[in-house]
């Protein structure tokens, strides 16, 4: 059932979904043209001779680009560009089951992203063995009893960039998505452990965030926090958006969408208080101009996480804080199309933080977002 998000209450489902929304053929045609230009940029101007896109990131950006192309053009798995890129990813298969560059600090990140690409490219079981091994690897590096920590630890259930890197919500959301794509059900033990970490990153008291970060220091519609998410509760906690005057960890847009998506993948439903609170933050901070709380930093990561999360949540029409309804698929598609460069690429002109000056990465983010903008 599609969700309609009203302004007046912390209730997500309207018993009469808005039948008025239907994506127009014109918008779909605009998306098709934009996607074609973006893919053509990656095919003709973005790839190195060894098949990699931005090889300094190990397998990561190459895998994101492959995934972005195959989301729109599944038959492109036989395109020479995609074949070369897959060969590059295959060169990062490691003996421990991970998919990452030798010596990489970003093993969870590279492996989780690569899983998404290989699942899309897995014809006739070609990558079955590699994917099985990657699943074992990802579960092994999750922060849990195997790392010698208990469920009361703020790091429990999370994933960091690598085995001994402090866990964070971004990496944990990649882990959950990868495990889901590998066929794990929402009640899988690793996904449920990860959910414990996710809810500890939410500014919502009394619903699983038992950390010293005090969600009540971030005031929202209630005294229990604003419902948004921050970067990590581990090792004392951190938000990329900074702290409030009394030391609360500020919520921000991209992590809130990552948190929402992760909760849905872990089986939480529309009426769960944690989902309700996340949607309240999203409604109150609806924006296509900025990554709320972060300005232009991480803007295209925000766009693709925004689109993926609302698509997963079956949200079609979203009321903002002033009661204005937004058909977000059309709005985001038109906004992204307006940001596309003459050469077909996208780039974050406002901030190069988190590699968003890299046209290959940002073009892939935009293409992934557009895939979820289709009705």
C-alpha positions, 0 to 999 in steps of 0.5 A: 500500500502506498503511503500518504504523509499528512502534516497534522499527525504522527500517523503515516498511512492515510486509508485513502491513498492519493489516487491523483498521483500518476507519473506523466509520460513527459516526466518518464521521457525526460528521465529516459533522455537524462539517463541515456546521457548519463550512461553515455558519459560513463561509457565514453569518458569515465572509464580507465583502460583497466575498466575502473571508474576512479580506481583510487577508491578500490572497487567502490566507485566502479561497483557503484557505476556498474550498479547505476548502469544496470539499474536502467539497462540490465542488458548492458551486462554484455556491453564491453564497458560493463564487462571491463568494469566487472573484470576490475571488480573481480580483480579485487576478490580476496581470499577472506571473501571480501571484495576490496583493494589489497591493503584497503581500510574500506573493506566493508564499504567496498564489499557491500557496494560490490555485492550490489553490482554483482547481484545485478550482473549475476547471469547463470550463477556466474557470481554465486560463489563470490557472493556467498563468500562475500556474505560470510565476510560481511557477517564476520566483520560486523561488530558483535560477540565475535569482536568481543563486545556485548549488545549493551556496547554502543558499537554493537551490530554496526559496521565500519569501513573495515574490521577494526574501524569504528562503526557508523550508520552509513556503513551499517546501512550499506551492510544491511542493504547488501545482506538484503540483496544477498537474500537474507530475510528481515529477521536474519540475525545479522540484520537484527543486530544491525538494527540495534545499532541503527536505532542508537543513531536516532534522536528519539528517547525511549525507543532503543537509543540508550546511549549517553548522547541524550536525544532529548537534547535535540528538541523536536515536536516532542521532548524526546528528540526530533526523530532524525539520525546522526553518524554514529553512537560509538566511541562517544558518538559523532554527528557530521552536523555537529553538536547542539549547545548542550552537547546533543548530536545533531540530526541531518538529512542523508543519515535520516534517510539511511536510517529510515531505509535500514529500519524498513529493510529490517522489518519495521512498519509504517506505524512503528514509533521509530519510523513515524519519528523518522518520517516526521523529521523528513517531513519537517526538513523536506529539501532538494536544495540542500542535505538538511543540516549539511548544506551542499556537503554530501548532496548527491549521496543524499539524493540517492539515499532520499530516493531509495528510502522513500521508494522502499517506504512506498511513499508517493506524496509527502507533505512538508512542514507547511502542509504543501504536498510534494510528488517527490519522484517528479520533483527530484527527477526534474531537479536532477535533470536540471543539474545535469552538465552539458557532457551528461555528467553530474558533479557537486558544484557546491562541495567536493566533500566525500568525493563529490567533485568526482564526476564518475561517482556523482553521475552514478549517484544521480543515475541511482536516484533517477532509477527510484524516481520512476513510478 
